[in-house]
């Protein structure tokens, strides 16, 4: 869309390869793309924890799962996970 070849891969933020809206695309290195893969397609790194009635978030870092905590809403868990991915992108 910019007329230039990207230096990194193009990643779909919502993981839907058919959603090519400009706001859904971003440049991503291998680390960011790996962390954007889902454990389940509807909840990227986020699961509902039945016992607590809350949502959990996690990322993969150096081959290990990193637990990020419990959240009242799915959206809050996703935001936390996205921030953690970005914070560790240079590791």
Buried (B, 14 or more C-beta within 10 A) or exposed (E): EEEEEEEEEEBBBEBEEEEEEEEBBBEBEEBBBEBBEEEEEEBBBBBEEEEEEBBBBBBBBEEEEBEBBBBEEBEBBBBBBBEBBEEBEEE
